[in-house]
């Protein structure tokens, strides 16, 4: 339970909000890149 409380307190800080935005942006770029590669490979092999 202490871990959850610590995580919750961290997420309330401005640094955590900034980090969360960066991680979300990176995740979106990774997923978009993977999707583009998947579509290209599907069309290339079909």
JOKA-V386359 format. One record per residue. N is the residue number from 1. SS is DSSP state (~ for helix, > for strand, _ for the rest). OMEGA is omega as a letter, one per 40 degrees, with the letter a starting at -180 (none if undefined). BURIAL is b if it has 24 or more other C-alpha atoms within 12 Angstrom, else e. Layout:
BEGIN
n=N ss=SS omega=OMEGA burial=BURIAL
n=N ss=SS omega=OMEGA burial=BURIAL
END
This chain:
BEGIN
n=1 ss=_ omega=i burial=e
n=2 ss=~ omega=i burial=e
n=3 ss=~ omega=a burial=e
n=4 ss=~ omega=i burial=e
n=5 ss=~ omega=i burial=e
n=6 ss=~ omega=i burial=e
n=7 ss=~ omega=i burial=e
n=8 ss=~ omega=i burial=e
n=9 ss=~ omega=i burial=e
n=10 ss=~ omega=a burial=e
n=11 ss=~ omega=i burial=e
n=12 ss=_ omega=a burial=e
n=13 ss=_ omega=i burial=e
n=14 ss=~ omega=i burial=e
n=15 ss=~ omega=a burial=e
n=16 ss=~ omega=i burial=e
n=17 ss=~ omega=i burial=e
n=18 ss=~ omega=i burial=e
n=19 ss=~ omega=a burial=e
n=20 ss=~ omega=i burial=e
n=21 ss=~ omega=i burial=e
n=22 ss=~ omega=i burial=e
n=23 ss=~ omega=i burial=e
n=24 ss=~ omega=i burial=e
n=25 ss=~ omega=i burial=e
n=26 ss=~ omega=i burial=e
n=27 ss=~ omega=i burial=e
n=28 ss=~ omega=i burial=e
n=29 ss=~ omega=i burial=e
n=30 ss=~ omega=a burial=e
n=31 ss=~ omega=i burial=e
n=32 ss=~ omega=i burial=e
n=33 ss=~ omega=i burial=e
n=34 ss=~ omega=i burial=e
n=35 ss=~ omega=i burial=e
n=36 ss=~ omega=i burial=e
n=37 ss=~ omega=i burial=e
n=38 ss=~ omega=i burial=e
n=39 ss=~ omega=i burial=e
n=40 ss=~ omega=a burial=e
n=41 ss=~ omega=i burial=e
n=42 ss=~ omega=a burial=e
n=43 ss=~ omega=a burial=e
n=44 ss=~ omega=a burial=e
n=45 ss=~ omega=a burial=e
n=46 ss=_ omega=none burial=e
END
